[in-house]
């Protein structure tokens, strides 16, 4: 294997979560049963057609995907050269791309029987998306 691929997303992570000599799983032992359960449920969900059917339906009818492309004619003319298109992610439900990931996380949590969700948020968009999807599914 070429040296530039040893620690690459193209070749990993392996079954232990490692990218070559880097990575792995470093969590408190008290959390390991929860991590292992999450991992098993995720492995099942990612190959479960009903999971993906639900995701695709919600992306289309709840989030508003695929996001439209807008041809920026005046900007294209001003700059010359290539045609410039803007992907309109702000038109997604909650106004950002964060809901794309959160939707899958909440569907998985719901399938695991979770009723309360705790999420980190920096500038707030992830928290807004999490709260929005939780409200849709009646989660706290």
N, C-alpha and C positions, 0 to 999 in steps of 0.2 A: 504494500500500500504506500502511495506517495506520502512523504512527510507532511505535506500541506493538508492532507485529509485526516490525519490521525486524530485531531481534536476538532473535527468539523461536524456541523449539523447534518452533513451529507452521510456521515458514517455512524451517527449515534443519536441519542444515547443508547448504550447497550442495556441488557436486562437489569443491570444494577444501577442504571441511571448515570453512568459515567461516559464522558467524552474523552476517550483515551485515558490519560493519567488524571484528568480533571473531573469534577462533579461528584456525584454520589448522593447518598441520602444521609443527612445529618440532622436528626431530630431527637428530642427527648424520648427515652425508652417508654415512658408512660403514654406517649402519643402513637407508638408504633401500631397497636391494634387498629386504631382509627385510620392511620395512613394506609395500612394493608387492605382494610375494607374499602376505602375510597379507591385505591388502585384497582382492586378486583371489580368493583362496580363500574369504574371508568372503562376498563378493558372490555367488559360485557357491552356497555352502552355504545362504544364506538363501532361495534359491529352489528348492533341491533337496528334493523330496518325501521322499526316503529319509533325509535329515538330520532333517527334522521328525518323520518316523515314529519314528526312533530316539529323538529327544528326548522325544516324547510317551510312548513306551513306558517309558523310564527314569524320567520324572517320576512316572508312575503306579505302576510296579512296584518301583522302586528308592528314589526319594525319598519317596513316599507322598503325592503330590499327587492331587487338590486337597486342601489342608489343611482339616480340618473346622472348622466354626463351632460355638462353644459359646454357648448362651444363658445369660447371667449373670443368672439370675432374681433372686437376692438383691440384687445390685448395682443392677439395674433398679428393684426395689422401694424400695431405700434412697434412690436419687437421684430417682425419679419421672420422668415424661416419657417419652422415647423408650426403646424396648427396646434393651438393650445386648448385643451379641454380641462374643465374642473369637475372633479367627482364631488357630488353634492351630499356628503356625509351628514351635513347639518340638518338635512331633511329627514334623517332617521328619527324614529320615536325616541325622545330624550335629547335629541340634538347632537349626538356624537356617535362615534364608532364603538364606544364602551359596551353598549347593549348587546352587540354581537357575541362577545365572550360571556357576558353575564347570563344571557339566556341559556346557554348550554350548561353553565354551572348550576343554575337554579333548577333546570329540568332534572339534572342528575341528582341534586340534593332532594328534590321532591320524590324521585324514584327510590331514594334511600330512606324515605320516611321522615326526613327532617322537617321541622315546623318553624324553626327560628334560624335566621341567617345573620351572621356577623361578618362585615366586610370592612376592609381598610379603604380609606379614601384620602387622596392628597388634595387636589384642587376641587374635588367634589363631584366630578362627572361620573366616576365609578360608583360612588354612593347613590347618586340620583338614579342611575341605571339599575342598580341592585334593588333599591327601594321600589322602583316602578315595576320590575318583574315580580318581586315578592308580593306586591299588592295585587297584581294580576292573578296570582295563584293562591292568594289568601295566606301567605306566610308572614310571620312576624320578622 
